[in-house]
């Protein structure tokens, strides 16, 4: 349709009425060719399949790289397996999906697993969606810290993952520190008045210093919420199975902000 309209308008502008009819004819041929190519590629169904494939790529790569990271020190520990299993359960995967995730985890453990090629696919698919790439890296960081420590081998592998996703070394270092603070904050004991360590973790979770202004604190809070908001990430291609993970992150961000606001009033 658009080929006929544009062809007729251009033809009219150049050659008056003879050009109008000539442009209409050329545009008609263009529309037929375009429609044929679109239908040959599967039409709108292909666009839906492409979205499904993107989500499948994210899920497979998440668990495969998770398996590769678990094997980084040469042996997969029970803690790593428990972490992967718990992660699957938290995502609410059904039996079939858990089997697929376990298969990806096993393939990732293989010595010949093509890590760089797999990460290149993820980067290519989500190259315009840095928040999703960061989420992918944050999941891998949580796996590396499953035993509450980070070995030099695991750090090297995380650096490789970050580099393949075009995430800077500085950003990776920040995310490592943020994860440690987030883990401590999420496991904070219930208390009437937060301890100084908990307050510091809340600041680190939001990515600001304790002497920041009220405006800076609010800006940091909004930035973190925007980066991890489930609806935004899902619109960018985050598989619906991972929505719960994003929700938990935003809950921690919200709790940290509210704690700091209250702390500053006391």
C-alpha positions as CSV (number, residue, x, y, z in Angstrom):
1,X,0.0,0.0,0.0
2,X,2.7,2.5,1.0
3,X,4.6,1.7,-2.1
4,X,1.7,2.8,-4.3
5,X,1.1,6.0,-2.3
6,X,4.7,7.1,-2.2
7,X,5.3,6.1,-5.8
8,X,2.2,8.1,-7.0
9,X,3.3,11.2,-5.0
10,X,6.8,11.2,-6.3
11,X,5.6,10.6,-9.8
12,X,3.1,13.4,-9.6
13,X,5.8,15.8,-8.3
14,X,8.2,15.0,-11.1
15,X,6.0,14.3,-14.1
16,X,2.5,15.6,-13.2
17,X,-0.3,13.2,-14.1
18,X,1.7,10.8,-16.3
19,X,4.2,10.4,-13.5
20,X,1.3,9.8,-11.0
21,X,0.1,6.8,-12.9
22,X,3.6,5.5,-13.6
23,X,4.6,5.9,-9.9
24,X,1.3,4.1,-8.9
25,X,2.3,1.2,-11.1
26,X,5.8,1.0,-9.8
27,X,4.6,1.2,-6.3
28,X,2.2,-1.6,-6.9
29,X,5.0,-3.8,-8.1
30,X,7.0,-2.8,-5.0
31,X,4.2,-3.6,-2.6
32,X,3.7,-7.1,-4.2
33,X,7.4,-7.9,-3.9
34,X,7.6,-6.6,-0.3
35,X,4.5,-8.6,0.7
36,X,5.8,-11.7,-0.9
37,X,9.1,-11.4,1.0
38,X,7.3,-10.8,4.3
39,X,5.0,-13.8,3.9
40,X,7.9,-15.9,2.7
41,X,9.7,-15.1,6.0
42,X,6.6,-16.2,8.0
43,X,4.6,-13.0,8.2
44,X,3.6,-11.8,11.7
45,X,4.0,-15.3,13.0
46,X,7.7,-15.0,12.3
47,X,7.9,-11.9,14.5
48,X,6.2,-13.8,17.3
49,X,8.6,-16.8,16.9
50,X,11.5,-14.3,16.9
51,X,10.4,-13.0,20.3
52,X,10.0,-16.5,21.6
53,X,13.5,-17.4,20.4
54,X,14.9,-14.3,22.1
55,X,13.4,-15.3,25.4
56,X,14.6,-18.9,24.9
57,X,18.1,-17.6,24.2
58,X,18.1,-15.6,27.4
59,X,16.8,-18.5,29.5
60,X,19.2,-21.1,27.9
61,X,22.2,-18.8,28.1
62,X,21.4,-17.9,31.8
63,X,21.5,-21.5,32.9
64,X,24.4,-22.6,30.6
65,X,26.7,-19.8,31.7
66,X,25.5,-20.5,35.3
67,X,26.8,-24.1,34.8
68,X,30.0,-22.9,33.3
69,X,30.6,-20.6,36.2
70,X,29.8,-23.3,38.7
71,X,32.6,-25.4,37.1
72,X,35.0,-22.5,37.2
73,X,37.0,-23.9,40.1
74,X,37.2,-27.4,38.5
75,X,34.3,-29.0,40.4
76,X,30.6,-28.3,40.8
77,X,29.7,-28.2,44.5
78,X,26.5,-29.2,46.1
79,X,26.0,-25.5,46.9
80,X,26.1,-24.6,43.2
81,X,23.5,-27.3,42.4
82,X,21.3,-26.2,45.2
83,X,21.6,-22.6,44.0
84,X,20.5,-23.5,40.5
85,X,17.7,-25.7,41.8
86,X,16.5,-23.0,44.1
87,X,16.7,-20.4,41.3
88,X,14.5,-22.6,39.1
89,X,12.0,-23.0,41.9
90,X,11.9,-19.2,42.5
91,X,11.2,-18.6,38.9
92,X,8.3,-21.0,39.1
93,X,9.4,-23.2,36.2
94,X,7.3,-26.2,35.5
95,X,8.7,-29.7,35.2
96,X,9.5,-29.4,31.5
97,X,11.1,-26.0,31.9
98,X,13.2,-27.3,34.8
99,X,14.4,-30.2,32.6
100,X,15.4,-27.7,29.9
101,X,17.2,-25.5,32.4
102,X,19.0,-28.5,33.9
103,X,20.1,-29.6,30.4
104,X,21.5,-26.1,29.7
105,X,23.3,-26.2,33.1
106,X,24.9,-29.5,32.2
107,X,25.9,-28.3,28.7
108,X,27.5,-25.2,30.3
109,X,29.6,-27.4,32.5
110,X,31.2,-29.2,29.6
111,X,34.9,-28.4,28.9
112,X,34.1,-27.5,25.3
113,X,31.2,-25.2,26.0
114,X,31.5,-22.2,23.6
115,X,31.2,-19.5,26.2
116,X,32.3,-16.6,24.0
117,X,30.0,-17.6,21.1
118,X,27.0,-18.0,23.5
119,X,27.7,-14.6,25.0
120,X,28.1,-13.0,21.6
121,X,24.6,-14.2,20.7
122,X,23.2,-12.7,23.9
123,X,25.0,-9.4,23.2
124,X,23.8,-9.3,19.6
125,X,20.2,-10.0,20.5
126,X,20.1,-7.5,23.4
127,X,22.7,-5.0,22.2
128,X,20.2,-2.0,22.6
129,X,18.9,-3.2,26.0
130,X,21.8,-2.6,28.5
131,X,19.5,-3.1,31.5
132,X,18.8,-6.7,30.4
133,X,22.5,-7.4,29.8
134,X,23.2,-6.1,33.3
135,X,20.4,-8.3,34.7
136,X,22.1,-11.3,33.0
137,X,25.4,-10.4,34.6
138,X,23.8,-9.8,38.0
139,X,22.4,-13.4,37.9
140,X,25.8,-14.8,37.2
141,X,27.3,-12.7,40.1
142,X,24.7,-14.3,42.4
143,X,25.9,-17.8,41.3
144,X,29.6,-16.9,41.9
145,X,28.8,-15.8,45.4
146,X,26.8,-19.0,46.3
147,X,29.5,-19.9,48.9
148,X,29.7,-16.3,50.2
149,X,33.0,-15.7,48.6
150,X,34.5,-15.0,45.2
151,X,37.6,-17.0,44.0
152,X,40.1,-15.5,41.5
153,X,39.0,-18.0,38.9
154,X,35.3,-17.0,39.3
155,X,36.3,-13.3,39.2
156,X,38.2,-13.8,35.9
157,X,35.2,-15.6,34.4
158,X,32.9,-12.8,35.5
159,X,35.3,-10.3,33.9
160,X,35.0,-12.3,30.6
161,X,31.3,-12.3,30.8
162,X,31.1,-8.6,31.5
163,X,33.6,-7.8,28.6
164,X,31.6,-9.9,26.2
165,X,28.5,-8.0,27.1
166,X,30.3,-4.6,26.8
167,X,30.0,-3.9,30.5
168,X,33.0,-2.1,31.8
169,X,35.4,-3.4,34.5
170,X,34.4,-0.4,36.6
171,X,30.7,-1.3,36.3
172,X,31.4,-4.9,37.2
173,X,33.3,-3.9,40.3
174,X,30.4,-1.7,41.3
175,X,27.9,-4.5,40.7
176,X,30.0,-6.9,42.8
177,X,30.0,-4.5,45.7
178,X,26.3,-3.8,45.2
179,X,25.5,-7.5,45.3
180,X,27.3,-8.0,48.6
181,X,25.4,-5.0,50.1
182,X,22.1,-6.3,48.7
183,X,22.6,-9.8,50.1
184,X,23.4,-8.4,53.6
185,X,20.5,-6.0,53.4
186,X,18.0,-8.7,52.3
187,X,19.1,-10.8,55.3
188,X,19.1,-8.0,57.9
189,X,17.6,-9.0,61.2
190,X,14.3,-7.4,62.2
191,X,15.0,-4.5,64.5
192,X,13.4,-1.2,65.6
193,X,16.4,0.9,64.7
194,X,18.8,-0.1,61.9
195,X,22.4,-0.6,62.7
196,X,25.0,1.5,61.0
197,X,26.1,-1.4,58.9
198,X,22.6,-1.9,57.6
199,X,22.3,1.8,56.8
200,X,25.6,1.7,54.9
201,X,24.4,-1.4,52.9
202,X,21.3,0.5,52.0
203,X,23.4,3.4,50.6
204,X,25.6,1.0,48.7
205,X,22.5,-0.8,47.3
206,X,21.3,2.5,45.9
207,X,24.7,3.4,44.6
208,X,25.2,6.6,46.6
209,X,27.4,7.8,49.5
210,X,26.1,8.6,53.0
211,X,26.7,12.3,52.6
212,X,24.6,12.6,49.4
213,X,21.8,15.2,49.4
214,X,18.1,14.3,49.6
215,X,17.7,15.0,45.9
216,X,20.7,12.8,45.0
217,X,19.2,10.0,47.1
218,X,15.9,10.2,45.4
219,X,17.5,10.4,41.9
220,X,19.6,7.3,42.7
221,X,16.4,5.5,43.9
222,X,14.5,6.3,40.7
223,X,17.5,5.2,38.6
224,X,17.7,1.8,40.3
225,X,13.9,1.3,40.1
226,X,14.0,2.2,36.4
227,X,16.8,-0.3,35.7
228,X,15.2,-3.2,37.5
229,X,11.5,-2.5,37.1
230,X,9.8,-5.8,36.0
231,X,7.4,-4.2,33.5
232,X,10.2,-2.3,31.8
233,X,12.5,-5.4,31.6
234,X,9.7,-7.6,30.4
235,X,8.9,-5.0,27.6
236,X,12.6,-5.3,26.6
237,X,12.5,-9.0,26.4
238,X,13.0,-10.4,29.9
239,X,11.3,-13.9,29.9
240,X,8.1,-13.8,32.0
241,X,9.6,-16.6,34.1
242,X,12.2,-14.2,35.4
243,X,9.7,-11.5,36.5
244,X,9.8,-12.7,40.1
245,X,13.5,-12.1,40.2
246,X,13.1,-8.5,39.0
247,X,10.2,-8.0,41.6
248,X,12.4,-9.0,44.5
249,X,15.1,-6.6,43.4
250,X,12.7,-3.7,43.2
251,X,11.4,-4.7,46.6
252,X,14.9,-4.5,48.1
253,X,15.5,-1.1,46.4
254,X,12.2,0.2,47.8
255,X,13.0,-1.1,51.3
256,X,16.5,0.5,51.2
257,X,15.1,3.9,50.1
258,X,12.4,3.9,52.8
259,X,14.9,2.9,55.5
260,X,17.2,5.7,54.5
261,X,14.4,8.3,54.4
262,X,13.3,7.2,57.9
263,X,16.9,7.1,59.1
264,X,17.5,10.7,57.9
265,X,14.4,11.9,59.8
266,X,15.5,10.4,63.1
